[in-house]
Amino acid sequence: MASEWTTSHGLDLLLELDGRQGRRAALEDALRDAIQAGRLAPGTELPSSRSLAADLAVARGTVTAAYEQLVAEGWLVAHRGSGTAVAWARELRRLPVGRRAAEPPEPRHDFRPGSSDVSTFPRQEWVAATRRALREAPDSALRYGDPRGIPAVREVLAAYLARARGVRSDADRIVIGTGFSQAAALLLAAFRDLGVRAIGMENPCIPNYLAAARRSGAQVALMPVDADGADPTMVLGDGRIGAVFLTPAHQYPTGTTLGPARRAAFTAWAGAARGYIVEDDYDGEFRYDRQPVGALQAMDPERVVYTGTASKSLAPGLRLGWLALPSALLDPVVALKDLTDRQTSAVEQLALGELVSSGALDRHIRRSRLRYRRRRDELIRQLAAVPAVEPRGIAAGLHAVLELPAGGPAEADVVAHLAERGVAVHPLGRYWHRPGRRRRGLVVGYATPPAHGYPAAVAALTAGLADLYA
């Protein structure tokens, strides 16, 4: 069976022509197979008979006859003056695929945390930055390059992180990737190769991160979180632990800040035990009622890995993040990244570098900080009508924890009641990973609803809670 390409009218079309058949019959069967398999979608315009005949080195009459036969059978449609196309109406027999579970309808008011308001993404600035960057970038920037990222972009990021977050790193130790999930996977693999067998993680924390740590083969020690952030006592007393994962500036999900004494205790442990701290600075740009908290990494750049992303400052769909690595971890992490994805998209890197160096990112973050503070204030104002529900962790970030009173409805019942009103939130319980007594609450992402619907969304959330607690 021979495979032949047609490229007429800009359409690349691979046709499997059976050499045991006549040319017309082989062409008819090849077109039927392509339509049945879904390679030729309904509405696809086919090459003209003259062009296809030239590409396949057959007589034009052979193609015309094949088209006419498939039109008669209902596979194709022919319109005078507009050529031949795959039919829309025919019931096509496809290979069976697994039946998908029905997806739940989208909520009217989405307060699920984890995303910025993507409707405010600076599209014009991003397009302009992309154009400028591509116009000025050398050809070498578009070839395979350093797994760490484009050197000029790493220089820009190192300067930005030093200025905005107090990170102490040079461009050689910056690695650009696709976000915290990739960073965690690379670090967990590097820790495993270095002999780390146990890892400390906050409790509560994001379930996927805990699952990733366990999938890496590491034992996980859960560190309780209170009003001063993660408690280092377990780490200090467990000689097996070689690395810990922290969210110091704004613990996820409780919203607490790692206190000065605990910052000192963790970094002292890392130095004495030759362990590592992974700092997830996922929303450090957004603070409202307090001075910014600098990066923990600055206290010991040789023991703390700094990780940040563009997911909250710009949009999660960009898939852009960065690490500032201790020198001992640089080669292992870069080698692993080279094996997994070679390098992050050069175009996105160049655009990000231009956005930062032009000051457009700073301007966007300042605008966003003001918008999110207004959203937070509106949430607090309306929640005053339900005094039994207390908002916490609201001095920074893009979400709040609404602590529920003891003795009321179960957390799951509150979530279900709100869902009936079209309001989606996360239960705090999904982030706890150890049985026992724990606070009940809701995690509310106030950045998620679109701006035009935000007042109505907060009103619906507040009314739903008032049903239960007013």
C-alpha positions, -999 to 999 in steps of 0.1 A, spaced: 0 0 0 15 33 -11 12 66 7 10 97 -14 8 134 -3 -12 160 -20 -5 197 -12 -29 215 -35 -46 247 -24 -24 247 7 -40 215 20 -16 187 31 -35 155 25 -20 120 30 -39 94 9 -33 57 13 -36 43 -23 -38 6 -26 -16 -4 -55 -35 -37 -60 -66 -17 -72 -73 4 -102 -64 41 -96 -100 53 -95 -111 26 -70 -79 32 -49 -86 69 -48 -123 64 -38 -113 40 -10 -86 63 3 -110 93 5 -136 72 22 -111 59 47 -99 95 54 -134 107 60 -144 77 82 -113 81 103 -120 118 109 -88 129 91 -111 148 67 -136 167 88 -171 177 76 -168 208 55 -132 203 45 -127 216 10 -109 192 -13 -83 201 -40 -96 207 -75 -97 177 -98 -69 192 -119 -46 199 -89 -52 165 -73 -46 147 -106 -13 165 -109 -3 157 -74 -11 120 -77 1 117 -113 -33 103 -125 -56 114 -153 -79 143 -144 -109 122 -155 -99 96 -128 -102 122 -100 -134 136 -115 -150 102 -117 -140 94 -81 -154 127 -68 -187 121 -87 -190 86 -72 -185 99 -36 -209 127 -42 -235 102 -53 -228 81 -22 -232 112 1 -196 114 12 -189 146 -7 -209 176 -18 -202 196 -50 -213 232 -54 -210 250 -87 -182 276 -85 -171 265 -50 -155 231 -55 -160 198 -37 -161 194 1 -167 167 27 -204 164 34 -218 178 67 -250 158 70 -237 122 65 -236 99 96 -200 90 96 -189 57 110 -160 63 133 -139 40 154 -155 37 188 -141 59 215 -146 57 253 -178 73 265 -170 105 284 -187 112 317 -211 141 315 -194 172 327 -212 192 354 -225 226 342 -204 256 349 -215 275 380 -231 310 375 -207 324 402 -173 308 402 -153 314 434 -130 284 430 -95 295 439 -63 292 419 -67 317 390 -64 353 384 -91 373 365 -79 363 330 -103 388 315 -78 415 326 -49 399 309 -30 427 291 -36 414 256 -24 445 237 7 449 258 15 412 253 10 414 215 32 445 214 58 428 235 58 398 213 62 419 182 91 439 196 108 408 210 105 389 177 116 419 157 148 424 177 156 388 187 185 371 169 178 340 148 197 319 174 169 326 200 146 304 179 169 274 177 174 248 204 191 265 232 200 264 269 175 243 289 176 271 315 161 295 291 172 324 269 201 342 286 188 377 280 155 368 295 171 352 325 191 384 330 158 404 330 141 380 354 171 380 378 170 418 380 132 419 383 131 393 411 159 411 430 140 444 428 104 431 434 109 401 457 144 405 472 157 373 455 195 369 455 205 352 423 223 357 391 210 348 356 231 317 355 211 301 383 177 311 369 158 283 351 127 292 331 100 265 330 62 260 327 51 266 363 53 252 398 40 217 389 70 212 365 94 228 390 82 205 418 86 174 396 121 184 386 131 192 422 116 160 436 135 139 410 167 158 418 162 153 456 156 116 450 188 113 430 207 132 458 195 106 483 167 126 500 142 101 513 118 122 533 102 156 526 83 180 548 51 196 535 26 219 550 -7 207 563 -30 219 548 -17 222 513 -27 215 477 -35 178 473 -17 175 439 16 186 454 14 161 482 5 134 456 35 144 435 58 141 465 45 106 473 47 95 437 84 105 437 89 78 463 96 102 491 81 97 526 61 128 535 61 144 570 32 168 574 40 201 592 10 217 609 1 253 600 -11 279 626 -13 316 628 25 319 623 26 296 593 42 262 591 56 248 624 92 237 620 92 215 651 87 182 632 115 191 607 139 200 635 133 167 653 133 143 622 168 135 609 153 118 578 140 149 562 162 164 535 138 190 520 107 210 529 81 228 507 68 261 520 45 290 510 61 316 533 46 349 520 10 337 519 4 301 530 -19 282 508 -47 279 516 -49 294 551 -34 328 541 -10 331 571 25 345 568 55 326 580 67 344 611 102 358 615 112 333 642 101 304 620 118 318 589 150 318 610 144 283 623 138 268 589 168 284 573 190 274 603 178 238 600 186 238 562 221 251 569 229 227 597 213 196 581 224 205 546 187 203 536 168 223 511 137 246 513 115 250 483 98 284 485 66 286 464 60 324 460 28 319 440 11 353 447 38 374 464 30 404 442 -4 410 458 -5 424 493 -30 449 507 -29 456 544 8 450 552 43 457 539 55 432 513 72 402 527 105 395 509 115 362 497 127 336 522 154 327 496 173 359 505 182 344 539 202 316 524 204 314 486 225 282 488 197 263 507 165 278 495 150 272 460 128 302 449 100 294 426 75 318 410 51 319 381 32 342 358 -1 323 367 -14 349 391 4 381 378 -7 374 342 -26 342 334 -22 305 341 -26 296 305 8 311 296 25 283 314 55 303 325 75 300 357 110 303 370 134 289 396 163 305 414 185 275 423 213 269 448 245 261 430 245 225 441 211 219 426 217 237 393 233 209 373 210 182 384 178 202 377 191 215 344 200 179 333 165 167 342 148 196 324 169 188 293 156 153 294 119 162 300 111 191 277 145 204 264 134 240 267 104 263 273 88 281 244 112 308 231 85 331 219 68 332 253 101 338 270 110 366 247 76 383 252 78 380 290 113 395 290 101 424 269 71 429 291 93 430 322 120 452 308 96 477 293 78 482 327 45 469 313 44 440 338 49 464 368 21 486 355 -2 456 350 5 443 385 -2 477 401 -35 479 383 -44 444 393 -34 449 429 -59 478 431 -87 458 414 -82 428 437 -80 449 468 -114 464 458 -128 429 452 -115 418 486 -130 449 503 -164 442 486 -163 406 498 -156 417 534 -182 444 533 -210 421 522 -199 393 546 -205 416 575 -242 406 571 -232 371 582 -211 377 613 -209 340 622 -187 335 591 -152 350 597 -129 358 567 -92 350 573 -60 352 554 -71 384 536 -41 407 540 -27 395 506 -33 372 477 -63 363 456 -84 342 479 -98 342 514 -107 315 539 -142 319 554 -141 301 587 -174 284 596 -187 283 631 -186 251 651 -218 233 656 -234 243 623 -239 224 591 -212 201 579 -187 217 555 -198 195 526 -234 205 532 -225 242 531 -207 237 498 -237 218 484 -261 245 495 -241 272 478 -239 250 446 -276 249 445 -275 287 443 -250 285 415 -220 294 437 -189 273 435 -163 274 463 -138 249 476 -142 233 510 -111 238 533 -113 202 542 -100 191 508 -66 206 517 -62 188 551 -42 156 550 -43 142 585 -74 129 604 -83 148 636 -98 180 648 -93 208 623 -109 241 613 -138 241 590 -142 267 563 -145 276 526 -117 287 503 -131 316 482 -111 328 452 -123 364 448 -102 369 416 -120 343 396 -154 358 388 -154 383 359 -155 419 368 -190 427 354 -205 399 375 -186 403 407 -211 423 428 -239 398 419 -215 369 426 -207 382 461 -244 389 468 -252 353 459 -225 339 481 -235 360 510 -272 352 506 -264 315 505 -244 318 538 -271 339 554 -296 311 548 -275 289 571 -260 313 596 -280 346 598 
